Amino acid sequence: MRITVKLFALMREKAGTDTIPLDVPTGAAVTQALETLVDQYPTLAPYMANTRFSLHMDFVDPETTLGEGDELVLIPPVSGGA
């Protein structure tokens, strides 16, 4: 099945894009999608441990099951401000 992965901040810069169409097995969990993503974009691997995930505008756990056409958003840690 096909999902879309959205990237922000440093992850977007490392991948060179903000949107990645990704083919994953039917019934795949977020963790499986991340494995496929890192296979295609190894430069993202160091950031996965501190990344949050969003699906349908809600934060989700890595074991959440994905569906056809889902948009998985990867949210890296944010810092800065004064």
mmJSON file of the N, C-alpha and C atoms, coordinates in Angstrom:
{"data_MODEL":{"atom_site":{
"group_PDB":["ATOM","ATOM","ATOM","ATOM","ATOM","ATOM","ATOM","ATOM","ATOM","ATOM","ATOM","ATOM","ATOM","ATOM","ATOM","ATOM","ATOM","ATOM","ATOM","ATOM","ATOM","ATOM","ATOM","ATOM","ATOM","ATOM","ATOM","ATOM","ATOM","ATOM","ATOM","ATOM","ATOM","ATOM","ATOM","ATOM","ATOM","ATOM","ATOM","ATOM","ATOM","ATOM","ATOM","ATOM","ATOM","ATOM","ATOM","ATOM","ATOM","ATOM","ATOM","ATOM","ATOM","ATOM","ATOM","ATOM","ATOM","ATOM","ATOM","ATOM","ATOM","ATOM","ATOM","ATOM","ATOM","ATOM","ATOM","ATOM","ATOM","ATOM","ATOM","ATOM","ATOM","ATOM","ATOM","ATOM","ATOM","ATOM","ATOM","ATOM","ATOM","ATOM","ATOM","ATOM","ATOM","ATOM","ATOM","ATOM","ATOM","ATOM","ATOM","ATOM","ATOM","ATOM","ATOM","ATOM","ATOM","ATOM","ATOM","ATOM","ATOM","ATOM","ATOM","ATOM","ATOM","ATOM","ATOM","ATOM","ATOM","ATOM","ATOM","ATOM","ATOM","ATOM","ATOM","ATOM","ATOM","ATOM","ATOM","ATOM","ATOM","ATOM","ATOM","ATOM","ATOM","ATOM","ATOM","ATOM","ATOM","ATOM","ATOM","ATOM","ATOM","ATOM","ATOM","ATOM","ATOM","ATOM","ATOM","ATOM","ATOM","ATOM","ATOM","ATOM","ATOM","ATOM","ATOM","ATOM","ATOM","ATOM","ATOM","ATOM","ATOM","ATOM","ATOM","ATOM","ATOM","ATOM","ATOM","ATOM","ATOM","ATOM","ATOM","ATOM","ATOM","ATOM","ATOM","ATOM","ATOM","ATOM","ATOM","ATOM","ATOM","ATOM","ATOM","ATOM","ATOM","ATOM","ATOM","ATOM","ATOM","ATOM","ATOM","ATOM","ATOM","ATOM","ATOM","ATOM","ATOM","ATOM","ATOM","ATOM","ATOM","ATOM","ATOM","ATOM","ATOM","ATOM","ATOM","ATOM","ATOM","ATOM","ATOM","ATOM","ATOM","ATOM","ATOM","ATOM","ATOM","ATOM","ATOM","ATOM","ATOM","ATOM","ATOM","ATOM","ATOM","ATOM","ATOM","ATOM","ATOM","ATOM","ATOM","ATOM","ATOM","ATOM","ATOM","ATOM","ATOM","ATOM","ATOM","ATOM","ATOM","ATOM","ATOM","ATOM","ATOM","ATOM","ATOM","ATOM","ATOM","ATOM","ATOM","ATOM","ATOM","ATOM"],
"id":[1,2,3,4,5,6,7,8,9,10,11,12,13,14,15,16,17,18,19,20,21,22,23,24,25,26,27,28,29,30,31,32,33,34,35,36,37,38,39,40,41,42,43,44,45,46,47,48,49,50,51,52,53,54,55,56,57,58,59,60,61,62,63,64,65,66,67,68,69,70,71,72,73,74,75,76,77,78,79,80,81,82,83,84,85,86,87,88,89,90,91,92,93,94,95,96,97,98,99,100,101,102,103,104,105,106,107,108,109,110,111,112,113,114,115,116,117,118,119,120,121,122,123,124,125,126,127,128,129,130,131,132,133,134,135,136,137,138,139,140,141,142,143,144,145,146,147,148,149,150,151,152,153,154,155,156,157,158,159,160,161,162,163,164,165,166,167,168,169,170,171,172,173,174,175,176,177,178,179,180,181,182,183,184,185,186,187,188,189,190,191,192,193,194,195,196,197,198,199,200,201,202,203,204,205,206,207,208,209,210,211,212,213,214,215,216,217,218,219,220,221,222,223,224,225,226,227,228,229,230,231,232,233,234,235,236,237,238,239,240,241,242,243,244,245,246],
"type_symbol":["N","C","C","N","C","C","N","C","C","N","C","C","N","C","C","N","C","C","N","C","C","N","C","C","N","C","C","N","C","C","N","C","C","N","C","C","N","C","C","N","C","C","N","C","C","N","C","C","N","C","C","N","C","C","N","C","C","N","C","C","N","C","C","N","C","C","N","C","C","N","C","C","N","C","C","N","C","C","N","C","C","N","C","C","N","C","C","N","C","C","N","C","C","N","C","C","N","C","C","N","C","C","N","C","C","N","C","C","N","C","C","N","C","C","N","C","C","N","C","C","N","C","C","N","C","C","N","C","C","N","C","C","N","C","C","N","C","C","N","C","C","N","C","C","N","C","C","N","C","C","N","C","C","N","C","C","N","C","C","N","C","C","N","C","C","N","C","C","N","C","C","N","C","C","N","C","C","N","C","C","N","C","C","N","C","C","N","C","C","N","C","C","N","C","C","N","C","C","N","C","C","N","C","C","N","C","C","N","C","C","N","C","C","N","C","C","N","C","C","N","C","C","N","C","C","N","C","C","N","C","C","N","C","C","N","C","C","N","C","C","N","C","C","N","C","C"],
"label_atom_id":["N","CA","C","N","CA","C","N","CA","C","N","CA","C","N","CA","C","N","CA","C","N","CA","C","N","CA","C","N","CA","C","N","CA","C","N","CA","C","N","CA","C","N","CA","C","N","CA","C","N","CA","C","N","CA","C","N","CA","C","N","CA","C","N","CA","C","N","CA","C","N","CA","C","N","CA","C","N","CA","C","N","CA","C","N","CA","C","N","CA","C","N","CA","C","N","CA","C","N","CA","C","N","CA","C","N","CA","C","N","CA","C","N","CA","C","N","CA","C","N","CA","C","N","CA","C","N","CA","C","N","CA","C","N","CA","C","N","CA","C","N","CA","C","N","CA","C","N","CA","C","N","CA","C","N","CA","C","N","CA","C","N","CA","C","N","CA","C","N","CA","C","N","CA","C","N","CA","C","N","CA","C","N","CA","C","N","CA","C","N","CA","C","N","CA","C","N","CA","C","N","CA","C","N","CA","C","N","CA","C","N","CA","C","N","CA","C","N","CA","C","N","CA","C","N","CA","C","N","CA","C","N","CA","C","N","CA","C","N","CA","C","N","CA","C","N","CA","C","N","CA","C","N","CA","C","N","CA","C","N","CA","C","N","CA","C","N","CA","C","N","CA","C","N","CA","C","N","CA","C","N","CA","C","N","CA","C"],
"label_alt_id":[null,null,null,null,null,null,null,null,null,null,null,null,null,null,null,null,null,null,null,null,null,null,null,null,null,null,null,null,null,null,null,null,null,null,null,null,null,null,null,null,null,null,null,null,null,null,null,null,null,null,null,null,null,null,null,null,null,null,null,null,null,null,null,null,null,null,null,null,null,null,null,null,null,null,null,null,null,null,null,null,null,null,null,null,null,null,null,null,null,null,null,null,null,null,null,null,null,null,null,null,null,null,null,null,null,null,null,null,null,null,null,null,null,null,null,null,null,null,null,null,null,null,null,null,null,null,null,null,null,null,null,null,null,null,null,null,null,null,null,null,null,null,null,null,null,null,null,null,null,null,null,null,null,null,null,null,null,null,null,null,null,null,null,null,null,null,null,null,null,null,null,null,null,null,null,null,null,null,null,null,null,null,null,null,null,null,null,null,null,null,null,null,null,null,null,null,null,null,null,null,null,null,null,null,null,null,null,null,null,null,null,null,null,null,null,null,null,null,null,null,null,null,null,null,null,null,null,null,null,null,null,null,null,null,null,null,null,null,null,null,null,null,null,null,null,null],
"label_comp_id":["MET","MET","MET","ARG","ARG","ARG","ILE","ILE","ILE","THR","THR","THR","VAL","VAL","VAL","LYS","LYS","LYS","LEU","LEU","LEU","PHE","PHE","PHE","ALA","ALA","ALA","LEU","LEU","LEU","MET","MET","MET","ARG","ARG","ARG","GLU","GLU","GLU","LYS","LYS","LYS","ALA","ALA","ALA","GLY","GLY","GLY","THR","THR","THR","ASP","ASP","ASP","THR","THR","THR","ILE","ILE","ILE","PRO","PRO","PRO","LEU","LEU","LEU","ASP","ASP","ASP","VAL","VAL","VAL","PRO","PRO","PRO","THR","THR","THR","GLY","GLY","GLY","ALA","ALA","ALA","ALA","ALA","ALA","VAL","VAL","VAL","THR","THR","THR","GLN","GLN","GLN","ALA","ALA","ALA","LEU","LEU","LEU","GLU","GLU","GLU","THR","THR","THR","LEU","LEU","LEU","VAL","VAL","VAL","ASP","ASP","ASP","GLN","GLN","GLN","TYR","TYR","TYR","PRO","PRO","PRO","THR","THR","THR","LEU","LEU","LEU","ALA","ALA","ALA","PRO","PRO","PRO","TYR","TYR","TYR","MET","MET","MET","ALA","ALA","ALA","ASN","ASN","ASN","THR","THR","THR","ARG","ARG","ARG","PHE","PHE","PHE","SER","SER","SER","LEU","LEU","LEU","HIS","HIS","HIS","MET","MET","MET","ASP","ASP","ASP","PHE","PHE","PHE","VAL","VAL","VAL","ASP","ASP","ASP","PRO","PRO","PRO","GLU","GLU","GLU","THR","THR","THR","THR","THR","THR","LEU","LEU","LEU","GLY","GLY","GLY","GLU","GLU","GLU","GLY","GLY","GLY","ASP","ASP","ASP","GLU","GLU","GLU","LEU","LEU","LEU","VAL","VAL","VAL","LEU","LEU","LEU","ILE","ILE","ILE","PRO","PRO","PRO","PRO","PRO","PRO","VAL","VAL","VAL","SER","SER","SER","GLY","GLY","GLY","GLY","GLY","GLY","ALA","ALA","ALA"],
"label_asym_id":["A","A","A","A","A","A","A","A","A","A","A","A","A","A","A","A","A","A","A","A","A","A","A","A","A","A","A","A","A","A","A","A","A","A","A","A","A","A","A","A","A","A","A","A","A","A","A","A","A","A","A","A","A","A","A","A","A","A","A","A","A","A","A","A","A","A","A","A","A","A","A","A","A","A","A","A","A","A","A","A","A","A","A","A","A","A","A","A","A","A","A","A","A","A","A","A","A","A","A","A","A","A","A","A","A","A","A","A","A","A","A","A","A","A","A","A","A","A","A","A","A","A","A","A","A","A","A","A","A","A","A","A","A","A","A","A","A","A","A","A","A","A","A","A","A","A","A","A","A","A","A","A","A","A","A","A","A","A","A","A","A","A","A","A","A","A","A","A","A","A","A","A","A","A","A","A","A","A","A","A","A","A","A","A","A","A","A","A","A","A","A","A","A","A","A","A","A","A","A","A","A","A","A","A","A","A","A","A","A","A","A","A","A","A","A","A","A","A","A","A","A","A","A","A","A","A","A","A","A","A","A","A","A","A","A","A","A","A","A","A","A","A","A","A","A","A"],
"label_entity_id":["1","1","1","1","1","1","1","1","1","1","1","1","1","1","1","1","1","1","1","1","1","1","1","1","1","1","1","1","1","1","1","1","1","1","1","1","1","1","1","1","1","1","1","1","1","1","1","1","1","1","1","1","1","1","1","1","1","1","1","1","1","1","1","1","1","1","1","1","1","1","1","1","1","1","1","1","1","1","1","1","1","1","1","1","1","1","1","1","1","1","1","1","1","1","1","1","1","1","1","1","1","1","1","1","1","1","1","1","1","1","1","1","1","1","1","1","1","1","1","1","1","1","1","1","1","1","1","1","1","1","1","1","1","1","1","1","1","1","1","1","1","1","1","1","1","1","1","1","1","1","1","1","1","1","1","1","1","1","1","1","1","1","1","1","1","1","1","1","1","1","1","1","1","1","1","1","1","1","1","1","1","1","1","1","1","1","1","1","1","1","1","1","1","1","1","1","1","1","1","1","1","1","1","1","1","1","1","1","1","1","1","1","1","1","1","1","1","1","1","1","1","1","1","1","1","1","1","1","1","1","1","1","1","1","1","1","1","1","1","1","1","1","1","1","1","1"],
"label_seq_id":[1,1,1,2,2,2,3,3,3,4,4,4,5,5,5,6,6,6,7,7,7,8,8,8,9,9,9,10,10,10,11,11,11,12,12,12,13,13,13,14,14,14,15,15,15,16,16,16,17,17,17,18,18,18,19,19,19,20,20,20,21,21,21,22,22,22,23,23,23,24,24,24,25,25,25,26,26,26,27,27,27,28,28,28,29,29,29,30,30,30,31,31,31,32,32,32,33,33,33,34,34,34,35,35,35,36,36,36,37,37,37,38,38,38,39,39,39,40,40,40,41,41,41,42,42,42,43,43,43,44,44,44,45,45,45,46,46,46,47,47,47,48,48,48,49,49,49,50,50,50,51,51,51,52,52,52,53,53,53,54,54,54,55,55,55,56,56,56,57,57,57,58,58,58,59,59,59,60,60,60,61,61,61,62,62,62,63,63,63,64,64,64,65,65,65,66,66,66,67,67,67,68,68,68,69,69,69,70,70,70,71,71,71,72,72,72,73,73,73,74,74,74,75,75,75,76,76,76,77,77,77,78,78,78,79,79,79,80,80,80,81,81,81,82,82,82],
"pdbx_PDB_ins_code":[null,null,null,null,null,null,null,null,null,null,null,null,null,null,null,null,null,null,null,null,null,null,null,null,null,null,null,null,null,null,null,null,null,null,null,null,null,null,null,null,null,null,null,null,null,null,null,null,null,null,null,null,null,null,null,null,null,null,null,null,null,null,null,null,null,null,null,null,null,null,null,null,null,null,null,null,null,null,null,null,null,null,null,null,null,null,null,null,null,null,null,null,null,null,null,null,null,null,null,null,null,null,null,null,null,null,null,null,null,null,null,null,null,null,null,null,null,null,null,null,null,null,null,null,null,null,null,null,null,null,null,null,null,null,null,null,null,null,null,null,null,null,null,null,null,null,null,null,null,null,null,null,null,null,null,null,null,null,null,null,null,null,null,null,null,null,null,null,null,null,null,null,null,null,null,null,null,null,null,null,null,null,null,null,null,null,null,null,null,null,null,null,null,null,null,null,null,null,null,null,null,null,null,null,null,null,null,null,null,null,null,null,null,null,null,null,null,null,null,null,null,null,null,null,null,null,null,null,null,null,null,null,null,null,null,null,null,null,null,null,null,null,null,null,null,null],
"Cartn_x":[0.847,0.0,0.888,0.334,1.108,0.655,1.654,1.411,2.291,2.094,2.933,3.588,4.887,5.62,5.967,5.634,5.949,7.103,8.092,9.275,9.371,9.961,10.13,11.555,11.938,13.197,14.407,15.288,16.533,16.299,15.243,14.949,14.631,13.901,13.582,14.859,15.751,17.014,17.863,17.953,18.77,18.228,16.904,16.283,16.22,16.294,16.203,14.788,13.813,12.404,11.555,10.341,9.456,8.361,8.22,7.175,7.754,7.511,8.031,6.895,6.557,5.619,6.349,5.686,6.353,5.443,5.957,5.215,5.587,4.568,4.752,3.752,4.012,3.056,1.706,0.645,-0.682,-0.657,-1.207,-1.243,0.044,0.96,2.244,2.033,2.909,2.913,3.873,3.817,4.719,6.17,6.522,7.908,8.36,7.477,7.832,8.021,7.191,7.337,8.672,9.052,10.324,11.506,11.436,12.503,12.646,11.521,11.541,12.088,11.666,12.137,13.644,14.163,15.604,16.397,15.812,16.48,16.684,15.689,15.751,16.508,16.475,17.121,17.946,19.099,19.901,20.34,20.394,20.806,19.792,18.584,17.563,17.694,18.44,18.536,18.886,19.864,20.232,19.116,18.114,17.073,15.833,15.728,14.513,14.26,15.299,15.124,14.41,14.535,13.939,12.761,12.233,11.161,9.801,8.829,7.426,6.706,5.579,4.833,3.391,2.868,1.491,0.765,-0.476,-1.339,-2.73,-3.326,-4.66,-4.7,-3.618,-3.523,-3.412,-3.099,-2.91,-1.558,-0.899,0.328,-0.024,0.849,0.613,1.871,1.679,2.777,3.409,4.66,5.331,4.656,3.83,3.157,1.801,1.417,0.148,0.117,-0.985,-1.154,-1.534,-0.916,-1.17,-2.184,-2.863,-3.808,-3.436,-3.988,-3.764,-4.041,-3.096,-3.272,-2.99,-2.603,-2.313,-1.159,-1.18,-0.081,0.573,1.768,2.54,3.478,3.355,4.157,5.23,6.481,7.599,7.954,7.914,8.123,9.399,10.458,11.719,11.635,12.548,12.568,12.837,12.289,12.433,13.217,14.084,14.817,14.924,15.434,15.618,14.721,14.642,13.841,14.691,14.114,14.861,13.998],
"Cartn_y":[-1.173,0.0,1.23,2.319,3.562,4.534,5.104,6.172,7.36,8.476,9.655,10.009,10.267,10.694,12.169,12.968,14.392,14.623,15.403,15.704,17.199,17.546,18.943,19.184,20.452,20.933,20.184,19.738,19.093,17.825,17.079,15.855,16.181,17.248,17.682,18.05,18.755,19.147,17.922,16.964,15.769,14.927,14.856,14.059,14.819,16.148,16.948,17.113,16.786,16.907,16.942,17.441,17.449,16.397,15.765,14.768,13.553,12.372,11.138,10.13,9.729,8.624,7.332,6.461,5.271,4.066,3.0,1.748,0.854,0.422,-0.459,-1.609,-2.72,-3.835,-3.434,-4.034,-3.811,-4.155,-3.279,-3.507,-3.169,-2.5,-2.142,-1.162,-1.258,-0.306,0.83,1.878,3.016,2.531,1.605,1.115,0.503,-0.224,-0.818,0.264,1.283,2.388,3.1,3.262,3.919,3.106,1.787,0.929,1.103,1.123,1.317,2.696,3.705,5.075,5.181,4.611,4.68,3.875,2.795,2.052,2.954,3.793,4.674,5.974,6.417,7.67,7.421,6.767,6.414,7.619,8.794,9.986,10.35,9.773,10.061,9.179,8.109,7.136,7.75,8.658,9.191,9.98,10.398,11.25,10.489,9.226,8.467,8.258,8.11,7.82,8.953,10.178,11.327,11.94,11.218,11.737,11.289,12.205,11.87,11.655,10.97,10.618,11.088,11.575,12.041,11.397,11.046,10.439,11.013,11.592,12.196,13.278,14.074,15.221,14.82,13.56,13.095,12.42,12.6,11.858,10.38,9.518,8.085,7.361,6.142,5.284,4.62,4.184,3.514,2.224,1.624,0.378,0.597,1.842,2.163,1.623,0.983,0.421,1.52,1.459,2.434,1.884,2.788,2.406,3.041,2.499,3.014,4.516,5.274,6.706,7.555,6.935,7.709,8.668,9.761,10.721,10.65,10.099,9.96,11.159,11.893,13.092,12.785,13.063,12.878,14.239,14.313,15.586,15.487,16.149,16.101,16.978,16.766,17.639,19.085,19.999,21.414,22.066,22.974,23.723,25.175,25.98,27.382,28.269,29.492,30.458,31.187,32.174,32.951,33.233],
"Cartn_z":[0.0,0.0,0.0,-0.383,-0.474,0.603,1.306,2.261,1.855,2.515,2.297,3.625,3.583,4.769,4.604,5.617,5.618,6.59,6.143,6.946,7.218,8.355,8.724,9.205,9.219,9.799,9.243,10.123,9.724,8.908,9.235,8.483,7.027,6.817,5.45,4.705,5.382,4.757,4.405,5.308,5.072,3.931,3.815,2.752,1.436,1.495,0.281,-0.24,0.587,0.21,1.468,1.352,2.512,2.433,1.273,1.086,0.367,0.945,0.352,0.225,-1.006,-1.161,-0.794,-0.05,0.456,0.318,-0.274,-0.378,0.792,1.545,2.693,2.573,3.26,3.218,3.83,3.353,3.921,5.402,6.21,7.649,8.367,7.687,8.295,9.441,10.434,11.542,11.213,12.002,11.827,11.821,12.71,12.778,11.459,10.795,9.5,8.441,8.479,7.529,7.754,9.018,9.318,8.817,8.943,8.423,6.915,6.22,4.768,4.422,5.169,4.935,5.122,6.196,6.478,5.449,4.927,3.842,2.631,2.339,1.174,1.458,2.707,3.113,4.377,4.256,5.437,6.27,5.677,6.436,7.523,7.467,8.472,9.712,9.63,10.724,12.076,12.164,13.475,14.177,13.457,14.019,14.475,14.128,14.41,15.908,16.702,18.134,18.873,18.389,19.075,18.318,17.36,16.519,17.04,16.988,17.3,15.979,16.042,14.841,14.962,13.854,13.824,12.65,12.914,11.901,12.127,11.108,11.221,12.307,12.372,13.284,14.76,15.041,16.414,16.54,17.682,17.939,18.059,17.516,17.572,18.051,18.533,18.948,17.739,17.865,16.749,16.287,17.14,16.765,16.105,15.881,15.239,13.815,13.455,12.111,11.124,9.958,8.893,7.901,7.205,6.171,4.84,3.784,2.431,2.391,1.838,1.66,2.883,4.002,5.209,4.988,5.745,5.755,7.135,7.162,8.383,8.492,9.589,9.783,10.819,10.47,11.381,11.971,13.288,13.981,14.815,14.351,15.091,16.332,17.283,18.466,18.043,18.793,18.487,19.608,19.236,20.259,19.836,20.713,20.385,21.228,20.847,21.584,22.593,23.166,24.164,25.368],
"occupancy":[1.0,1.0,1.0,1.0,1.0,1.0,1.0,1.0,1.0,1.0,1.0,1.0,1.0,1.0,1.0,1.0,1.0,1.0,1.0,1.0,1.0,1.0,1.0,1.0,1.0,1.0,1.0,1.0,1.0,1.0,1.0,1.0,1.0,1.0,1.0,1.0,1.0,1.0,1.0,1.0,1.0,1.0,1.0,1.0,1.0,1.0,1.0,1.0,1.0,1.0,1.0,1.0,1.0,1.0,1.0,1.0,1.0,1.0,1.0,1.0,1.0,1.0,1.0,1.0,1.0,1.0,1.0,1.0,1.0,1.0,1.0,1.0,1.0,1.0,1.0,1.0,1.0,1.0,1.0,1.0,1.0,1.0,1.0,1.0,1.0,1.0,1.0,1.0,1.0,1.0,1.0,1.0,1.0,1.0,1.0,1.0,1.0,1.0,1.0,1.0,1.0,1.0,1.0,1.0,1.0,1.0,1.0,1.0,1.0,1.0,1.0,1.0,1.0,1.0,1.0,1.0,1.0,1.0,1.0,1.0,1.0,1.0,1.0,1.0,1.0,1.0,1.0,1.0,1.0,1.0,1.0,1.0,1.0,1.0,1.0,1.0,1.0,1.0,1.0,1.0,1.0,1.0,1.0,1.0,1.0,1.0,1.0,1.0,1.0,1.0,1.0,1.0,1.0,1.0,1.0,1.0,1.0,1.0,1.0,1.0,1.0,1.0,1.0,1.0,1.0,1.0,1.0,1.0,1.0,1.0,1.0,1.0,1.0,1.0,1.0,1.0,1.0,1.0,1.0,1.0,1.0,1.0,1.0,1.0,1.0,1.0,1.0,1.0,1.0,1.0,1.0,1.0,1.0,1.0,1.0,1.0,1.0,1.0,1.0,1.0,1.0,1.0,1.0,1.0,1.0,1.0,1.0,1.0,1.0,1.0,1.0,1.0,1.0,1.0,1.0,1.0,1.0,1.0,1.0,1.0,1.0,1.0,1.0,1.0,1.0,1.0,1.0,1.0,1.0,1.0,1.0,1.0,1.0,1.0,1.0,1.0,1.0,1.0,1.0,1.0,1.0,1.0,1.0,1.0,1.0,1.0],
"B_iso_or_equiv":[0.0,0.0,0.0,0.0,0.0,0.0,0.0,0.0,0.0,0.0,0.0,0.0,0.0,0.0,0.0,0.0,0.0,0.0,0.0,0.0,0.0,0.0,0.0,0.0,0.0,0.0,0.0,0.0,0.0,0.0,0.0,0.0,0.0,0.0,0.0,0.0,0.0,0.0,0.0,0.0,0.0,0.0,0.0,0.0,0.0,0.0,0.0,0.0,0.0,0.0,0.0,0.0,0.0,0.0,0.0,0.0,0.0,0.0,0.0,0.0,0.0,0.0,0.0,0.0,0.0,0.0,0.0,0.0,0.0,0.0,0.0,0.0,0.0,0.0,0.0,0.0,0.0,0.0,0.0,0.0,0.0,0.0,0.0,0.0,0.0,0.0,0.0,0.0,0.0,0.0,0.0,0.0,0.0,0.0,0.0,0.0,0.0,0.0,0.0,0.0,0.0,0.0,0.0,0.0,0.0,0.0,0.0,0.0,0.0,0.0,0.0,0.0,0.0,0.0,0.0,0.0,0.0,0.0,0.0,0.0,0.0,0.0,0.0,0.0,0.0,0.0,0.0,0.0,0.0,0.0,0.0,0.0,0.0,0.0,0.0,0.0,0.0,0.0,0.0,0.0,0.0,0.0,0.0,0.0,0.0,0.0,0.0,0.0,0.0,0.0,0.0,0.0,0.0,0.0,0.0,0.0,0.0,0.0,0.0,0.0,0.0,0.0,0.0,0.0,0.0,0.0,0.0,0.0,0.0,0.0,0.0,0.0,0.0,0.0,0.0,0.0,0.0,0.0,0.0,0.0,0.0,0.0,0.0,0.0,0.0,0.0,0.0,0.0,0.0,0.0,0.0,0.0,0.0,0.0,0.0,0.0,0.0,0.0,0.0,0.0,0.0,0.0,0.0,0.0,0.0,0.0,0.0,0.0,0.0,0.0,0.0,0.0,0.0,0.0,0.0,0.0,0.0,0.0,0.0,0.0,0.0,0.0,0.0,0.0,0.0,0.0,0.0,0.0,0.0,0.0,0.0,0.0,0.0,0.0,0.0,0.0,0.0,0.0,0.0,0.0,0.0,0.0,0.0,0.0,0.0,0.0],
"pdbx_formal_charge":[null,null,null,null,null,null,null,null,null,null,null,null,null,null,null,null,null,null,null,null,null,null,null,null,null,null,null,null,null,null,null,null,null,null,null,null,null,null,null,null,null,null,null,null,null,null,null,null,null,null,null,null,null,null,null,null,null,null,null,null,null,null,null,null,null,null,null,null,null,null,null,null,null,null,null,null,null,null,null,null,null,null,null,null,null,null,null,null,null,null,null,null,null,null,null,null,null,null,null,null,null,null,null,null,null,null,null,null,null,null,null,null,null,null,null,null,null,null,null,null,null,null,null,null,null,null,null,null,null,null,null,null,null,null,null,null,null,null,null,null,null,null,null,null,null,null,null,null,null,null,null,null,null,null,null,null,null,null,null,null,null,null,null,null,null,null,null,null,null,null,null,null,null,null,null,null,null,null,null,null,null,null,null,null,null,null,null,null,null,null,null,null,null,null,null,null,null,null,null,null,null,null,null,null,null,null,null,null,null,null,null,null,null,null,null,null,null,null,null,null,null,null,null,null,null,null,null,null,null,null,null,null,null,null,null,null,null,null,null,null,null,null,null,null,null,null],
"auth_seq_id":[1,1,1,2,2,2,3,3,3,4,4,4,5,5,5,6,6,6,7,7,7,8,8,8,9,9,9,10,10,10,11,11,11,12,12,12,13,13,13,14,14,14,15,15,15,16,16,16,17,17,17,18,18,18,19,19,19,20,20,20,21,21,21,22,22,22,23,23,23,24,24,24,25,25,25,26,26,26,27,27,27,28,28,28,29,29,29,30,30,30,31,31,31,32,32,32,33,33,33,34,34,34,35,35,35,36,36,36,37,37,37,38,38,38,39,39,39,40,40,40,41,41,41,42,42,42,43,43,43,44,44,44,45,45,45,46,46,46,47,47,47,48,48,48,49,49,49,50,50,50,51,51,51,52,52,52,53,53,53,54,54,54,55,55,55,56,56,56,57,57,57,58,58,58,59,59,59,60,60,60,61,61,61,62,62,62,63,63,63,64,64,64,65,65,65,66,66,66,67,67,67,68,68,68,69,69,69,70,70,70,71,71,71,72,72,72,73,73,73,74,74,74,75,75,75,76,76,76,77,77,77,78,78,78,79,79,79,80,80,80,81,81,81,82,82,82],
"auth_comp_id":["MET","MET","MET","ARG","ARG","ARG","ILE","ILE","ILE","THR","THR","THR","VAL","VAL","VAL","LYS","LYS","LYS","LEU","LEU","LEU","PHE","PHE","PHE","ALA","ALA","ALA","LEU","LEU","LEU","MET","MET","MET","ARG","ARG","ARG","GLU","GLU","GLU","LYS","LYS","LYS","ALA","ALA","ALA","GLY","GLY","GLY","THR","THR","THR","ASP","ASP","ASP","THR","THR","THR","ILE","ILE","ILE","PRO","PRO","PRO","LEU","LEU","LEU","ASP","ASP","ASP","VAL","VAL","VAL","PRO","PRO","PRO","THR","THR","THR","GLY","GLY","GLY","ALA","ALA","ALA","ALA","ALA","ALA","VAL","VAL","VAL","THR","THR","THR","GLN","GLN","GLN","ALA","ALA","ALA","LEU","LEU","LEU","GLU","GLU","GLU","THR","THR","THR","LEU","LEU","LEU","VAL","VAL","VAL","ASP","ASP","ASP","GLN","GLN","GLN","TYR","TYR","TYR","PRO","PRO","PRO","THR","THR","THR","LEU","LEU","LEU","ALA","ALA","ALA","PRO","PRO","PRO","TYR","TYR","TYR","MET","MET","MET","ALA","ALA","ALA","ASN","ASN","ASN","THR","THR","THR","ARG","ARG","ARG","PHE","PHE","PHE","SER","SER","SER","LEU","LEU","LEU","HIS","HIS","HIS","MET","MET","MET","ASP","ASP","ASP","PHE","PHE","PHE","VAL","VAL","VAL","ASP","ASP","ASP","PRO","PRO","PRO","GLU","GLU","GLU","THR","THR","THR","THR","THR","THR","LEU","LEU","LEU","GLY","GLY","GLY","GLU","GLU","GLU","GLY","GLY","GLY","ASP","ASP","ASP","GLU","GLU","GLU","LEU","LEU","LEU","VAL","VAL","VAL","LEU","LEU","LEU","ILE","ILE","ILE","PRO","PRO","PRO","PRO","PRO","PRO","VAL","VAL","VAL","SER","SER","SER","GLY","GLY","GLY","GLY","GLY","GLY","ALA","ALA","ALA"],
"auth_asym_id":["A","A","A","A","A","A","A","A","A","A","A","A","A","A","A","A","A","A","A","A","A","A","A","A","A","A","A","A","A","A","A","A","A","A","A","A","A","A","A","A","A","A","A","A","A","A","A","A","A","A","A","A","A","A","A","A","A","A","A","A","A","A","A","A","A","A","A","A","A","A","A","A","A","A","A","A","A","A","A","A","A","A","A","A","A","A","A","A","A","A","A","A","A","A","A","A","A","A","A","A","A","A","A","A","A","A","A","A","A","A","A","A","A","A","A","A","A","A","A","A","A","A","A","A","A","A","A","A","A","A","A","A","A","A","A","A","A","A","A","A","A","A","A","A","A","A","A","A","A","A","A","A","A","A","A","A","A","A","A","A","A","A","A","A","A","A","A","A","A","A","A","A","A","A","A","A","A","A","A","A","A","A","A","A","A","A","A","A","A","A","A","A","A","A","A","A","A","A","A","A","A","A","A","A","A","A","A","A","A","A","A","A","A","A","A","A","A","A","A","A","A","A","A","A","A","A","A","A","A","A","A","A","A","A","A","A","A","A","A","A","A","A","A","A","A","A"],
"auth_atom_id":["N","CA","C","N","CA","C","N","CA","C","N","CA","C","N","CA","C","N","CA","C","N","CA","C","N","CA","C","N","CA","C","N","CA","C","N","CA","C","N","CA","C","N","CA","C","N","CA","C","N","CA","C","N","CA","C","N","CA","C","N","CA","C","N","CA","C","N","CA","C","N","CA","C","N","CA","C","N","CA","C","N","CA","C","N","CA","C","N","CA","C","N","CA","C","N","CA","C","N","CA","C","N","CA","C","N","CA","C","N","CA","C","N","CA","C","N","CA","C","N","CA","C","N","CA","C","N","CA","C","N","CA","C","N","CA","C","N","CA","C","N","CA","C","N","CA","C","N","CA","C","N","CA","C","N","CA","C","N","CA","C","N","CA","C","N","CA","C","N","CA","C","N","CA","C","N","CA","C","N","CA","C","N","CA","C","N","CA","C","N","CA","C","N","CA","C","N","CA","C","N","CA","C","N","CA","C","N","CA","C","N","CA","C","N","CA","C","N","CA","C","N","CA","C","N","CA","C","N","CA","C","N","CA","C","N","CA","C","N","CA","C","N","CA","C","N","CA","C","N","CA","C","N","CA","C","N","CA","C","N","CA","C","N","CA","C","N","CA","C","N","CA","C","N","CA","C","N","CA","C","N","CA","C","N","CA","C"],
"pdbx_PDB_model_num":[1,1,1,1,1,1,1,1,1,1,1,1,1,1,1,1,1,1,1,1,1,1,1,1,1,1,1,1,1,1,1,1,1,1,1,1,1,1,1,1,1,1,1,1,1,1,1,1,1,1,1,1,1,1,1,1,1,1,1,1,1,1,1,1,1,1,1,1,1,1,1,1,1,1,1,1,1,1,1,1,1,1,1,1,1,1,1,1,1,1,1,1,1,1,1,1,1,1,1,1,1,1,1,1,1,1,1,1,1,1,1,1,1,1,1,1,1,1,1,1,1,1,1,1,1,1,1,1,1,1,1,1,1,1,1,1,1,1,1,1,1,1,1,1,1,1,1,1,1,1,1,1,1,1,1,1,1,1,1,1,1,1,1,1,1,1,1,1,1,1,1,1,1,1,1,1,1,1,1,1,1,1,1,1,1,1,1,1,1,1,1,1,1,1,1,1,1,1,1,1,1,1,1,1,1,1,1,1,1,1,1,1,1,1,1,1,1,1,1,1,1,1,1,1,1,1,1,1,1,1,1,1,1,1,1,1,1,1,1,1,1,1,1,1,1,1]
}}}
